[in-house]
Amino acid sequence: MLKAGRLTKQVRPLSYDVKLDVIMDEVADEVNKFSYTGIVKTDVHFCNFTGQQFAMHSVRLQINTIKVDDVQTTFSFDEKSDLVIINIPEQLLSYTGNKLVEINFVGKITKELKGFYLSEHTFNNTTNYIATTQFEPTDARKAFPCFDEPNFKALFNITITADADRMVLSNMQIKSEIMNMTDGNNRKTTTFNTTPLMSTYLVAFIIGNFDYVEQTIEKYNDDQDKNASKQTKIRVYGTSDNKDKMNFALDVTCRSLIWYEQWFGINYPLPKLDMIGIPDFNSGAMENWGLITFRPELLFCNDSTVLSAKEDVVITICHELAHQWFGNLVTMDWWEYLWLNESMATYFGWLVCDQLFPLWNIWDKFEDMEFAYAFNLDGLASSHPIEVKIDDARNVNEIFDGISYSKGSCLVRFLTMYLGKNKFRDGMRQYMNDNKWKNTTSIDLWNAFSTQTKDDTVLNIMKDWTSQMGYPVITVSKTDKGIKLQQNKYLKTGPNTDPALWIIPVQIYVTDDQETADISILMNKTKEMEIQGNFKQVIVNPDREGFYRVMYDNIDINMEELHISTQKQIVSDLVAMCFTGYQSISKFFSVITKIDISSMTNYNFLSTILSNTIRTYTLLKNHSELQLLVKRYIEKYQLRRVI
């Protein structure tokens, strides 16, 4: 039944019919308040299956009865593996083909911010309750019994009965609403249209009272499917106190969705897209297909919102919209390929933000946030590769971190720069068209690029970067004939003997007495290589396209000739080198004294210089003469600015 903690692929769901009857009355007795009864009927396909029992995921649900093709059967639980073990009725001699598995159960709406949970919101001295879901990565099993792994895609039919005065939302648009009376209470049964093929972690349903704004847009591309909707209705939902902060998010969503459809050449496949702010929300946002949930501060803003907060709103919205293709339409086969979802969505979040608001210079913030976070985390000996073997899906939360998001997005940006924007888009379109509605691994992405580029260059380069943890530092030094490049693994603990090597496409900006030039070379897992030439100025990895640090050995850099973004990059690498034992602290001080910060307006760069100057002063407490030099520098720039 199980292999390395996973369900067998010989038993697969085709469709679910999920019906929930939800009680959200806080004055009900302790047993019934914030609870629900459920029936889930799953059309299950058995292929070459010879076992006597099979399993579905279920956590803390009270299962009352299970039937297989209307034959009631026995069952047991494996709580350690989150499983309900279903015994095959003896009457069913043939277990080939499709069988209908019906499970009657009872569940609680918890307060743990995952699964089917309760959110409380107080406004104007009134407390309102919202029942909402958060299923990624492995918490759909806490709401209803299911095959809770990403590669078990299926169709979902959702029906929810709740108090008639509450809105009910789910992935698809409403098919029907039926009013009824139960014990004198007004109740409403809401049935939603069938979803497309999707994984359990993308299912969502929400019950509460909300305001909303809406807009309908035309889908960008003509669709050959005559039954496909030609429009998308977009709504932004929120609690009433956020009503005046919804229009900006609505405008960004409409514009972003059009951009994505044009870029991929594939329409957003659903007829509606809801964006909703949930008062109690553990993540930043969640890409549930057709019903994206957000932390309120990452969805709502208005004209009085500061620019940095608006940037976060736009980046988050664009990130979640990217998931409608990366993750929802094409889904990773297993959690070790989480980066195919999160790295792509993170990169595209920044890219589309830049497309919509080019005057924001958002890539500067990308370097300050994604690069800095990824470098810091991946420089630890306790880091992990982008692709991590996950045997037990319950451990997958450990890799929802800066490696899967930040480092991965830096590598996607590098791939874009390396291939060029057009080839990168062609490869992505190939990947989407080859794999829509399917599950993929990294090799599927690399194969798409190989098809487009007619070679395996991308595969050969990227497989090391996704399977090998850490990153290199390239040391640049002058020689009699030119410059020498040497790669070593960087660790925050200092120089090491780790033998790891990478294939590194290296960009070098050089100048001599007559002209400037850009040099492109490939360090193909070579420890070092030499480039001949009479170079006056040498800058390796300009614009930080590659995911590695640079250490300049016996080379003096004329900082005054460089753009501030390049100065920031050099100082950032210099700090990493000098404060981890790769270079002396004096190297840091000799460089920053060549930078005039008296009129500097870039806050992040200024903060980097000032904080590390103070750090240098503290480290030199036993070297009074050197400390005096640093103190004079501090007095010249820092104290004068503070006073």
Sequence and secondary structure as in RCSB ss.txt:
>XXXX:A:sequence
MLKAGRLTKQVRPLSYDVKLDVIMDEVADEVNKFSYTGIVKTDVHFCNFTGQQFAMHSVRLQINTIKVDDVQTTF
SFDEKSDLVIINIPEQLLSYTGNKLVEINFVGKITKELKGFYLSEHTFNNTTNYIATTQFEPTDARKAFPCFDEP
NFKALFNITITADADRMVLSNMQIKSEIMNMTDGNNRKTTTFNTTPLMSTYLVAFIIGNFDYVEQTIEKYNDDQD
KNASKQTKIRVYGTSDNKDKMNFALDVTCRSLIWYEQWFGINYPLPKLDMIGIPDFNSGAMENWGLITFRPELLF
CNDSTVLSAKEDVVITICHELAHQWFGNLVTMDWWEYLWLNESMATYFGWLVCDQLFPLWNIWDKFEDMEFAYAF
NLDGLASSHPIEVKIDDARNVNEIFDGISYSKGSCLVRFLTMYLGKNKFRDGMRQYMNDNKWKNTTSIDLWNAFS
TQTKDDTVLNIMKDWTSQMGYPVITVSKTDKGIKLQQNKYLKTGPNTDPALWIIPVQIYVTDDQETADISILMNK
TKEMEIQGNFKQVIVNPDREGFYRVMYDNIDINMEELHISTQKQIVSDLVAMCFTGYQSISKFFSVITKIDISSM
TNYNFLSTILSNTIRTYTLLKNHSELQLLVKRYIEKYQLRRVI
>XXXX:A:secstr
 EETTEE TTEEEEEEEEEEEEE  TTS TTTTTEEEEEEEEEEEE S   SEEEEE SS EEEEEEETTEEE E
EEEGGGTEEEEE  TT     EEEEEEEEEEEE BSSSSEEEEEEEEETTEEEEEEEEE TTTTGGGTS B  ST
T  BEEEEEEEEETTSEEEESS EEEEEEEEETTEEEEEEEE    SB GGG  EEEE  EEEEEEEE SS  S 
TTS SEEEEEEEE GGGGGG HHHHHHHHHHHHHHHHHHSS   SSEEEEEE SS SSSEE  TTEEEE GGGT 
  TTS HHHHHHHHHHHHHHHHHTTBTTTBEESSGGGHHHHHHHHHHHHHHHHHHH GGG HHHHHIIIIIHHHH
HHHTSTT   SS   SSGGGGGGGSSTIIIIIHHHHHHHHHHHH HHHHHHHHHHHHHHHTTSEE HHHHHHHHH
HHHTSSHHHHHHHHHHHS S EEEEEEE SSEEEEEEEE  TT         EEEEEEEEE SS EEEEEEEEES
 SEEEEES  SEEEESGGG SSSEEEESS    GGGS HHHHHHHHHHHHHHHTTTSS HHHHHHHHTTS  TT 
  HHHHHHHHHHHHHHHHHTTT HHHHHHHHHHIIIIIIHHH 
